[in-house]
Amino acid sequence: MTMKDIEGIEDIKWMVDTFYGKVREDNLLGPIFLSQLGDDWAHHLGNMYSFWNMAIFGVREYTGQPLPKHLPLPIDSLHFNAWLRHFNDTLNERFEGPVTEQTKKRAETIAATFLHKITAFRS
């Protein structure tokens, strides 16, 4: 398959669907997501399409506040490392280019910020 850069919402949908397929199967992350979402993945995936469309392309359709939902979860650096590994592996399967690299950096920043704020919240 020829690699291309992330270009729009269809690429974001593929990225989100593929990424969360990996997350569901992960022994560390899967149980946490299952405990929060159960079988209601459609709503979460829709939110993630909107979130990443905003994060990557600036499309202002996402209105959620993701941090408060993560604060009480039993997650730490191991979880964020697994999250980033699956995220980057997903992007590397299909995409390359400046938007893809910026998306990886954005994910790293999000993970680091969430981990920092969760750690501070617990202190």
C-alpha positions as CSV (number, residue, x, y, z in Angstrom):
1,M,0.0,0.0,0.0
2,T,1.2,3.4,-0.9
3,M,1.7,5.7,2.1
4,K,0.0,9.1,2.1
5,D,-0.5,11.8,4.6
6,I,-3.6,12.3,6.7
7,E,-5.9,14.3,4.5
8,G,-9.4,14.5,6.1
9,I,-12.2,13.0,8.0
10,E,-12.2,9.6,6.3
11,D,-8.5,9.2,7.2
12,I,-9.4,10.2,10.8
13,K,-12.2,7.7,10.9
14,W,-9.9,4.9,9.7
15,M,-7.2,6.0,12.3
16,V,-9.7,6.1,15.2
17,D,-11.4,2.8,14.3
18,T,-8.1,1.0,13.8
19,F,-6.5,2.5,16.9
20,Y,-9.4,1.6,19.2
21,G,-9.5,-1.9,17.7
22,K,-5.9,-2.3,19.0
23,V,-6.9,-0.7,22.4
24,R,-9.8,-3.1,22.9
25,E,-7.4,-6.1,22.4
26,D,-4.7,-4.7,24.7
27,N,-4.5,-6.5,28.1
28,L,-3.7,-3.3,29.9
29,L,-5.9,-0.8,28.2
30,G,-8.9,-2.9,27.1
31,P,-10.3,-3.6,30.5
32,I,-10.3,0.2,31.4
33,F,-12.1,1.2,28.3
34,L,-14.5,-1.7,28.7
35,S,-15.3,-0.6,32.3
36,Q,-16.1,2.9,31.1
37,L,-17.8,2.2,27.7
38,G,-19.2,-1.3,27.9
39,D,-20.7,-1.9,24.5
40,D,-21.4,1.8,23.8
41,W,-18.4,2.4,21.5
42,A,-20.3,4.2,18.8
43,H,-20.8,7.3,20.9
44,H,-17.1,7.3,22.0
45,L,-15.8,6.8,18.5
46,G,-18.0,9.6,17.2
47,N,-16.5,11.9,19.8
48,M,-13.0,10.8,18.9
49,Y,-13.6,11.5,15.2
50,S,-14.6,15.1,16.2
51,F,-11.8,15.4,18.7
52,W,-9.1,14.4,16.2
53,N,-10.7,16.4,13.4
54,M,-10.3,19.4,15.6
55,A,-6.8,18.5,16.9
56,I,-5.5,17.9,13.3
57,F,-7.4,20.2,11.1
58,G,-9.0,22.8,13.5
59,V,-12.6,21.8,12.7
60,R,-14.5,23.1,15.7
61,E,-17.1,20.4,16.2
62,Y,-15.8,18.7,19.3
63,T,-17.2,20.3,22.5
64,G,-16.2,17.8,25.2
65,Q,-13.9,18.1,28.1
66,P,-11.8,14.9,28.1
67,L,-9.5,15.5,31.1
68,P,-12.2,15.3,33.9
69,K,-13.3,11.9,32.6
70,H,-9.8,10.6,32.9
71,L,-8.9,11.9,36.3
72,P,-10.5,9.1,38.4
73,L,-9.3,6.3,36.1
74,P,-6.6,3.9,37.4
75,I,-4.1,4.9,34.8
76,D,-0.4,5.8,34.9
77,S,2.6,6.1,32.7
78,L,2.4,2.4,31.6
79,H,-1.1,3.1,30.2
80,F,-0.1,6.2,28.4
81,N,3.0,4.5,26.9
82,A,0.7,1.7,25.6
83,W,-1.8,4.2,24.3
84,L,1.0,6.1,22.4
85,R,2.5,2.8,21.1
86,H,-0.8,1.8,19.6
87,F,-1.5,5.3,18.3
88,N,1.9,5.5,16.5
89,D,1.7,2.0,15.2
90,T,-1.7,2.8,13.7
91,L,-0.5,5.9,12.0
92,N,2.6,4.0,10.7
93,E,0.4,1.4,9.0
94,R,-1.0,3.8,6.5
95,F,0.3,7.3,6.8
96,E,3.5,9.4,6.4
97,G,4.1,13.1,5.9
98,P,4.0,16.4,7.8
99,V,0.4,16.1,9.0
100,T,1.1,12.6,10.3
101,E,4.2,13.7,12.1
102,Q,2.3,16.6,13.7
103,T,-0.4,14.3,14.7
104,K,2.1,12.0,16.5
105,K,3.5,15.0,18.3
106,R,0.0,16.2,19.3
107,A,-0.7,12.7,20.7
108,E,2.6,12.8,22.7
109,T,1.7,16.3,24.1
110,I,-1.8,15.1,25.0
111,A,-0.5,12.0,26.8
112,A,2.2,14.0,28.7
113,T,-0.3,16.7,29.7
114,F,-2.9,14.2,30.9
115,L,-0.3,12.2,32.8
116,H,1.0,15.3,34.5
117,K,-2.5,16.6,35.4
118,I,-3.7,13.1,36.6
119,T,-0.5,12.8,38.8
120,A,-1.1,16.3,40.2
121,F,-4.8,15.5,40.8
122,R,-3.8,12.5,42.9
123,S,-1.3,14.4,45.0
